[in-house]
Amino acid sequence: MRKNKIRFVYMIVVGIIISKLLDTIMVGVQQVHNQFFDFFISIAITILVWEGNLRIDTWLNQKFPWEKSPGKRILVHLPSGIIFSAFVIYLSMLAFNKYVCPMPPATKDAFMLTAIILGVLVSIIILTIEIGAQFFGNWKRSLIEIEKYKAENLQAQLQNLKNQLNPHFLFNNLSVLSSLVYIDQDKAVDFINQLSKVYRYLLDNRDNELVALETELTFIQSYTYLIKIRFDKNIIFNIDVPKEKTHLMLPPLSLQMLIENVIKHNEISNESPLNVHIKTSGDMLEITNNLQLRTTTEPSSKTGLQNIKDRYKFFTEKNVEVISTDKLFTVKIPLLISK
């Protein structure tokens, strides 16, 4: 059932074939008609059936799209197409008999039954071909989209590593380390251990699409340790995540990116300490901080939140939520179930 103009050529061909088949099957039973008139009537009925099924197809595309409900679509599409085709053929034959050319009562029922059966069989064949073509066409497009999203996701991860853990991060921590070496050598050793854990996590998860929340929180403990050494008591992290939620999944470095954004855009000082709260709310992970925007901000590529949103699109239809008030800034990211 092609939706372009060439479909009318197919309708004419199918209509002529059905007319010839009826003549062959009902030879000696139906009264003789003009052959071209028979072709015209058969083609007209074929067009009615064909165009009606196209409208059904359009309606089903809205109610049961192939991308979301392929099984339900097949179960609804085929029976509805067959019932519609039989109904249209039956009404057309009744109208033909009443208003165009009355058929002999002796052969009327046999001829109408044969016409309906033949029309329905042809409809089943065409519907089967059409449904199969649509199913495999959408399946092929889905595979292409999956590969596209995979490529975009990997690109987003690479961009994340480039933008978020940039040379400034390493430079700042090396500066802190150089100071600690002279002030507190034991703390300097701990600092090096935590820094190595941060980069070990990056190496271990650079190719992973999702990680367990428990794994991400373990990494965040090392990451926030470095930050607290740098800002001392001027930054406070409160993590309240129940154990039963730690098996849920999220894209790696999501928390790190959000914490980095908080530090980048907010004032941190003795007079204005920064409080960062990390907790779960249903199937969402909330990261909230008191809002105290810097008067002068660091240069930003503005890809942090968008990066996270783009990565989540590959895994779920749930949205990343951003809530900003005069005093608080909250980002909620979905926690996913491992497949």
C-alpha positions, 0 to 999 in steps of 0.5 A, spaced: 500 500 500 504 505 497 502 512 499 505 515 493 501 516 486 504 510 483 499 506 488 493 508 483 497 503 478 497 498 482 490 499 484 488 498 477 492 492 476 489 489 482 482 491 480 483 487 473 486 481 476 480 480 481 475 481 475 478 476 471 479 471 477 471 472 478 470 471 471 474 465 471 471 462 477 464 464 476 464 462 469 457 460 466 454 462 473 453 470 472 450 473 467 454 476 461 457 483 462 461 488 458 468 486 460 470 493 460 465 495 465 466 489 469 474 492 470 471 499 471 467 496 477 472 492 480 478 497 480 473 502 483 472 497 489 479 496 489 480 503 490 475 504 495 478 498 499 486 500 498 484 508 500 480 506 506 486 501 509 491 507 508 487 511 512 487 505 517 494 505 517 495 512 518 490 512 524 494 506 527 501 510 526 498 515 531 495 510 536 500 504 536 506 506 533 511 501 530 517 504 535 513 503 541 508 497 540 510 492 534 506 486 537 500 490 538 500 494 532 500 487 528 494 484 532 490 490 531 492 492 524 491 485 520 484 484 523 481 491 522 484 491 515 480 484 513 474 486 517 474 493 513 475 490 506 470 485 507 465 490 509 466 495 503 466 489 498 459 487 501 456 494 501 459 495 494 456 489 491 449 490 494 450 497 491 452 494 484 446 489 485 441 495 487 443 501 483 447 498 477 446 492 474 441 487 478 444 480 478 439 474 477 437 471 484 439 464 483 446 466 482 446 473 486 448 469 493 454 465 490 457 471 486 457 476 492 460 470 497 465 469 491 467 476 490 467 477 498 472 471 499 476 473 493 477 480 495 478 479 502 484 474 500 487 479 496 487 484 502 490 479 506 496 478 501 497 485 500 496 487 508 501 481 510 506 484 505 505 491 507 505 490 515 511 485 513 515 491 510 513 496 515 515 492 521 522 490 518 523 497 515 522 500 522 526 494 525 532 497 520 531 504 522 531 502 530 538 499 529 540 505 525 538 509 531 541 505 536 548 505 533 547 513 532 545 513 539 551 509 541 556 513 537 553 520 540 553 517 547 561 515 546 562 522 543 559 525 549 563 521 554 569 523 551 567 530 551 565 529 558 572 527 559 575 533 555 571 538 558 570 536 566 576 533 568 581 539 564 588 541 566 585 546 571 583 540 575 590 537 575 593 544 576 589 545 582 590 539 585 598 539 584 598 546 587 595 543 593 599 537 593 605 541 593 603 545 599 601 539 603 608 536 602 611 541 606 606 542 611 603 535 612 606 529 609 601 524 612 596 528 609 600 529 602 600 521 602 593 521 603 592 526 598 596 522 592 592 516 594 585 519 593 588 523 586 590 516 584 583 513 585 580 518 581 584 517 575 583 510 576 576 510 576 576 514 569 581 509 566 576 503 568 570 506 566 571 510 560 568 505 556 562 504 560 555 506 558 552 506 565 555 504 572 552 502 579 550 508 584 555 505 589 561 505 584 559 512 583 559 514 590 565 511 592 569 515 586 565 521 589 568 520 596 575 520 593 573 526 588 570 530 594 576 529 599 580 532 594 575 538 594 575 539 601 582 539 602 582 545 597 577 549 600 577 546 607 571 547 611 568 552 606 565 546 603 560 541 606 558 535 602 552 531 605 550 524 602 544 521 604 543 515 599 540 508 602 543 502 601 537 499 597 538 504 592 546 503 590 544 498 585 541 502 581 545 505 575 547 512 572 552 514 566 559 515 569 561 521 572 554 524 572 555 526 579 562 529 578 560 533 573 554 536 577 559 537 583 564 541 578 558 545 576 556 547 583 564 549 584 565 553 578 559 557 579 558 559 586 562 563 591 566 559 596 569 562 602 569 563 610 563 568 610 559 564 605 560 556 605 557 552 600 553 546 602 552 540 597 546 535 599 546 528 595 540 524 596 535 520 593 527 521 592 524 515 589 527 513 582 531 520 582 538 522 585 538 529 587 544 534 588 542 540 591 546 546 593 545 553 596 545 558 591 551 564 591 553 565 584 560 568 583 560 575 581 565 573 576 565 566 573 570 562 570 570 561 562 564 555 561 563 551 555 556 550 557 556 543 556 555 540 563 548 539 564 546 538 556 552 533 556 548 529 562 541 530 558 544 528 552 547 521 555 540 520 558 536 520 552 540 514 550 537 510 556 530 513 558 525 517 556 525 520 563 528 527 563 533 530 567 530 536 572 533 542 573 530 547 579 532 553 581 530 558 586 532 564 590 536 560 595 537 553 592 539 550 586 537 542 584 538 537 579 535 531 579 537 525 575 534 519 573 536 512 577 536 506 572 535 499 572 540 495 570 538 491 563 
